Amino acid sequence: MIVALYLQGIPVKAEMMLTLFHTETHAPKTIERATPGILPGLLLATLIAAGAFALRALPGVHALSPLILAILLGMAFHNVIGTPASAKAGVKFSLKRVLRAGIVLLGLQLTLSQVVAVGGMGVLVIVVTLVSTFAFTVWLGRMLKVDARVTELIAAGTSICGASAVIATNTVTRARDEDVAYAVACVTVFGSLSMMLYPVLGGLMDLGPHAFGLWAGASIHEVAQVVAAAYQRGTEAGEFGTIAKLTRVMMLAPMVLGLGVLAARRVKASGGEASRTAPPLPWFVFGFIAMVAVASLGVVPHAVLQPVSTATQFLLAIALAAMGLETDVRKLAAEGFRPALVGAGGWIFITLVSLVLIRLTTG
């Protein structure tokens, strides 16, 4: 700066030199101080996730997943108090890095022996139900003129594993946070309805423990909801329902990879500036698959699995708390009722199709 002034013929006094020197040498430090790190936002999301886990201890709240509570608390904080600007970097870190770490660790809860326990016919019921539900929900969203990204999130949450599938799918669909929150709300509401209705319907239809457990595991949205519903029909139904559900969760990896390929094709087909954007490739899914392989080998001590399971849920809760911290309720309300109709349609479809398939295969 001093040299430039001199070349332009502007006289430079000593006081001016000191001022310019002081400004130039201290500006980077000022910028550094103005740019917060990830710690404030990460700490805020972590505290909200901890609050979600603590809230589950209250009577009547235990049936709700901590993931659902985390996003609700995050949304309440953002819309009532406001997310501080200093927390933005940590919130984004939680939405990316912490989320992917949680999904990778989720693989340690699944083993190939669980698939064997479900049996060939049971796995067939789960796969056909999952694929047909996803396809039907996407078709319904198109018919109702709902945004394709919102529809895919609702379809993934309905057909696979609720909120976990929604946030995993969003790594390739890249929808807005309000879209993700809407999809999570849909799968939560309709999964909760299944949790309350299935035990009653199972008794009226006289479904045996094996058939009822398979029905719950193949069609209810969240793992916690499956456990709550299936165990109401006895221990055998509860255990088989949990295994069937975890087998369904294992389909998360191929589903996200498939959606990643479709997203890459859409980017390529769009041409222009979008074609030069790196297509989404969910590398963390391969980590998920690797963890499934490790768990299947039986090298992880059983005493370690429960703490890892809790840690996994906590990491996912942090990610959803961060999502809530970026979700504006006014934008959420602007989505309207059509996405909810898509969620309702997918819920009815998966309930009926899975039941019909179970009736046909179990006699």
C-alpha positions in Angstrom: 0.0 0.0 0.0 2.8 2.4 0.9 4.7 1.7 -2.4 1.5 2.2 -4.4 1.0 5.6 -2.8 4.5 6.6 -3.5 4.3 5.6 -7.2 1.2 7.7 -7.6 3.1 10.7 -6.4 1.2 11.0 -3.1 3.4 12.2 -0.3 3.6 9.7 2.6 4.2 11.1 6.0 5.6 9.1 8.9 2.3 9.0 10.8 0.6 7.7 7.7 3.2 4.9 7.4 2.7 3.8 10.9 -1.1 3.8 10.5 -0.9 1.7 7.2 1.7 -0.6 8.7 -0.5 -1.2 11.8 -3.6 -1.8 9.6 -1.9 -4.3 7.3 -0.2 -6.3 10.0 -3.3 -6.6 12.2 -6.0 -7.1 9.6 -5.5 -10.9 9.3 -5.9 -11.3 13.1 -9.1 -9.3 12.9 -10.5 -11.5 10.2 -9.5 -14.6 12.2 -11.3 -13.4 15.3 -14.4 -12.6 13.2 -14.5 -16.1 11.8 -15.8 -18.6 14.5 -14.8 -22.2 14.5 -17.1 -25.2 14.6 -17.1 -25.5 18.4 -20.0 -23.2 19.3 -22.4 -24.8 16.8 -21.3 -28.3 17.6 -21.7 -27.7 21.3 -25.2 -26.2 20.8 -26.3 -29.2 18.7 -24.7 -31.6 21.2 -26.6 -30.0 24.1 -29.9 -30.2 22.2 -29.3 -33.9 21.4 -28.5 -34.5 25.1 -31.8 -32.8 26.0 -33.6 -35.0 23.6 -32.2 -38.1 25.3 -33.1 -36.7 28.7 -36.6 -35.9 27.6 -37.2 -39.5 26.7 -37.1 -40.4 30.4 -40.4 -38.6 30.9 -43.6 -40.7 31.0 -45.3 -41.1 27.6 -42.2 -39.8 25.7 -40.1 -42.9 25.7 -41.9 -44.3 22.6 -40.5 -41.3 20.6 -37.1 -41.6 18.9 -34.5 -39.3 20.3 -33.9 -38.3 16.7 -37.4 -36.9 16.4 -37.1 -35.1 19.7 -33.7 -33.6 18.7 -35.1 -32.0 15.5 -38.2 -30.7 17.3 -36.0 -29.1 20.1 -33.6 -27.7 17.4 -36.5 -26.2 15.5 -38.0 -24.7 18.7 -34.7 -23.1 19.6 -34.2 -21.7 16.1 -37.7 -20.3 15.8 -38.1 -19.0 19.3 -34.6 -17.9 20.3 -32.7 -17.9 17.1 -29.5 -19.7 16.0 -26.5 -17.5 16.7 -24.3 -16.6 13.7 -21.3 -17.9 15.6 -23.0 -21.4 15.6 -23.4 -21.6 11.8 -20.1 -23.3 11.1 -20.6 -26.0 13.8 -24.2 -26.6 12.7 -23.0 -27.3 9.1 -20.2 -29.5 10.4 -22.8 -31.5 12.4 -25.0 -31.8 9.3 -22.2 -33.3 7.3 -19.4 -34.9 9.2 -21.3 -36.0 12.4 -24.2 -37.3 10.3 -21.9 -39.5 8.2 -20.1 -40.8 11.2 -23.4 -41.8 12.7 -24.5 -43.6 9.6 -21.2 -45.5 9.3 -21.5 -46.7 12.9 -25.1 -47.7 12.2 -23.7 -50.6 10.3 -22.3 -52.2 13.4 -25.9 -52.9 14.5 -26.6 -55.2 11.5 -25.3 -58.6 10.6 -25.8 -61.0 7.8 -27.0 -63.7 10.3 -30.0 -61.5 10.9 -30.9 -61.8 7.3 -30.6 -65.5 7.5 -32.8 -65.6 10.6 -35.6 -63.8 8.7 -35.5 -66.5 6.0 -35.6 -66.3 2.3 -39.4 -65.7 2.1 -39.2 -63.0 4.8 -36.4 -61.2 3.0 -38.4 -61.4 -0.2 -41.4 -59.8 1.5 -39.2 -57.0 2.9 -37.5 -56.3 -0.4 -40.7 -56.3 -2.5 -42.5 -54.1 0.1 -39.6 -51.7 0.2 -39.1 -51.3 -3.6 -42.8 -51.1 -4.4 -43.4 -48.6 -1.6 -40.6 -46.4 -2.8 -41.8 -46.5 -6.4 -45.4 -45.9 -5.5 -44.6 -42.9 -3.2 -42.4 -41.3 -5.9 -45.3 -41.9 -8.5 -47.8 -40.4 -6.1 -45.6 -37.3 -5.5 -45.4 -36.8 -9.2 -49.1 -37.1 -9.6 -49.7 -34.5 -6.8 -47.0 -32.3 -8.3 -44.9 -32.4 -5.1 -41.2 -31.4 -5.5 -39.2 -34.5 -6.5 -36.6 -34.1 -3.7 -39.3 -33.9 -1.0 -41.0 -36.9 -2.4 -37.8 -38.9 -2.5 -37.1 -38.1 1.2 -40.7 -39.1 2.2 -40.4 -42.3 0.1 -37.0 -43.3 1.7 -38.3 -42.6 5.2 -41.5 -44.6 4.6 -39.9 -47.6 2.8 -36.7 -48.0 4.9 -36.2 -46.6 8.4 -37.8 -43.3 9.1 -35.7 -40.3 10.1 -32.4 -42.1 9.6 -33.2 -42.9 6.0 -34.5 -39.3 5.4 -31.2 -37.7 6.5 -29.1 -40.3 4.8 -31.0 -39.9 1.5 -30.6 -36.1 1.7 -26.9 -36.5 1.3 -27.6 -37.2 -2.4 -30.9 -35.4 -3.0 -29.6 -32.2 -1.3 -33.0 -30.9 -0.4 -33.6 -27.8 1.8 -33.6 -28.3 5.6 -37.3 -27.4 5.6 -38.0 -30.3 3.2 -36.0 -32.7 5.4 -38.0 -31.5 8.5 -41.3 -32.0 6.6 -40.3 -35.5 5.6 -39.2 -36.4 9.1 -42.5 -35.1 10.4 -44.4 -37.2 7.9 -42.7 -40.5 8.8 -42.9 -39.7 12.5 -46.7 -39.1 12.5 -47.6 -42.1 10.3 -45.1 -44.4 12.0 -46.6 -43.4 15.4 -50.0 -44.3 14.1 -48.8 -47.7 13.0 -47.2 -48.2 16.4 -50.6 -47.7 18.1 -52.8 -49.4 15.5 -50.8 -52.6 14.7 -51.2 -54.4 18.0 -55.0 -53.9 17.8 -55.2 -54.9 14.2 -52.9 -57.9 14.7 -55.2 -59.2 17.4 -58.3 -58.7 15.3 -56.8 -60.6 12.3 -55.3 -63.3 14.6 -51.8 -62.9 13.2 -49.3 -65.3 14.8 -46.1 -64.0 16.5 -43.9 -64.7 13.4 -46.4 -63.1 10.9 -47.0 -60.1 13.1 -43.3 -59.5 13.8 -42.6 -59.6 10.1 -45.5 -57.3 9.3 -44.3 -54.7 11.9 -40.6 -55.0 10.8 -41.4 -54.8 7.1 -43.7 -51.7 7.3 -43.4 -49.5 10.4 -41.1 -46.6 9.9 -38.8 -46.2 12.9 -36.9 -49.0 14.7 -38.1 -47.7 18.0 -41.7 -47.8 16.7 -41.3 -51.4 15.5 -40.0 -52.5 18.9 -42.8 -50.7 20.8 -45.5 -52.3 18.5 -44.1 -55.8 18.1 -43.4 -56.5 21.8 -47.0 -55.8 22.6 -47.8 -59.1 20.9 -45.2 -61.0 22.9 -41.5 -61.6 23.1 -41.3 -63.8 20.1 -43.1 -61.2 17.9 -40.9 -58.5 19.4 -37.7 -60.3 18.7 -38.6 -61.3 15.1 -40.0 -57.8 14.4 -36.7 -56.2 15.5 -34.7 -58.6 13.3 -36.9 -58.0 10.3 -36.6 -54.3 10.8 -32.9 -54.3 11.1 -32.8 -56.4 7.9 -34.8 -53.7 6.2 -32.4 -51.0 7.6 -29.6 -52.9 5.8 -31.3 -51.9 2.5 -30.3 -48.3 3.3 -26.9 -48.7 1.6 -28.1 -49.8 -1.9 -31.0 -47.4 -1.8 -28.7 -44.4 -1.1 -26.2 -45.6 -3.7 -28.9 -46.0 -6.3 -30.3 -42.5 -5.6 -26.8 -41.1 -5.9 -26.5 -42.6 -9.4 -29.8 -41.1 -10.3 -28.8 -37.7 -8.9 -25.6 -37.8 -10.9 -27.5 -38.6 -14.1 -29.8 -35.7 -13.5 -26.9 -33.4 -13.0 -25.3 -34.6 -16.2 -28.5 -34.3 -18.2 -29.1 -30.7 -16.9 -26.1 -29.5 -19.0 -24.6 -26.0 -18.7 -23.1 -25.0 -15.4 -24.8 -27.8 -13.5 -23.0 -30.5 -15.5 -19.6 -29.3 -14.1 -20.8 -29.8 -10.6 -19.4 -32.9 -8.9 -22.1 -35.5 -8.8 -22.9 -36.7 -5.3 -21.1 -39.9 -4.4 -22.0 -41.1 -0.9 -18.6 -42.6 0.1 -19.7 -43.0 3.7 -22.1 -45.7 2.6 -19.2 -47.9 1.8 -18.1 -47.3 5.4 -21.6 -48.4 6.5 -21.2 -51.6 4.4 -17.7 -52.2 5.9 -19.2 -52.0 9.5 -21.9 -54.5 8.5 -19.1 -56.9 7.4 -17.2 -56.3 10.7 -20.3 -57.0 12.8 -21.0 -60.1 10.8 -17.6 -61.5 11.5 -18.3 -61.3 15.2 -15.0 -59.7 16.1 -16.7 -56.8 18.0 -17.3 -57.8 21.7 -20.9 -57.9 22.7 -20.2 -55.6 25.6 -19.1 -52.9 23.2 -22.1 -53.1 20.9 -24.6 -51.5 23.2 -22.5 -48.4 24.0 -21.7 -48.1 20.2 -25.5 -48.3 19.5 -26.1 -45.5 22.0 -23.3 -43.4 20.5 -24.7 -44.0 17.0 -28.1 -42.7 18.1 -26.5 -39.7 19.8 -24.5 -38.8 16.7 -27.6 -39.0 14.5 -29.5 -36.9 17.1 -26.8 -34.2 17.0 -27.2 -34.1 13.2 -30.9 -33.8 13.4 -30.6 -31.1 16.1 -28.4 -29.2 13.7 -31.0 -29.6 11.0 -33.6 -28.2 13.4 -31.3 -25.2 14.0 -31.6 -24.3 10.4 -35.3 -25.0 9.9 -37.7 -22.0 9.6 -41.2 -23.0 10.6 -42.7 -20.4 8.2 -41.0 -22.1 5.3 -42.1 -25.4 6.6 -45.7 -24.3 6.6 -45.3 -23.0 3.1 -44.9 -26.5 1.8 -48.7 -27.0 2.2 -50.6 -30.3 2.6 -49.7 -32.1 -0.6 -46.4 -33.6 0.7 -48.4 -34.8 3.8 -50.8 -36.6 1.3 -47.8 -38.3 -0.2 -46.7 -39.5 3.2 -50.2 -40.7 4.0 -50.4 -42.5 0.7 -47.1 -44.2 1.2 -48.0 -45.2 4.7 -51.3 -46.8 3.6 -49.6 -48.6 0.7 -46.7 -50.1 2.8 -49.2 -51.2 5.4 -51.5 -53.0 3.0 -48.9 -54.4 0.6 -46.8 -55.9 3.4 -49.8 -57.5 5.0 -51.0 -59.0 1.7 -47.6 -60.4 1.0 -47.3 -61.9 4.4 -50.8 -63.5 4.1 -49.8 -65.0 0.7 -46.5 -66.4 1.9 -47.4 -67.6 5.3 -50.8 -69.1 4.4 
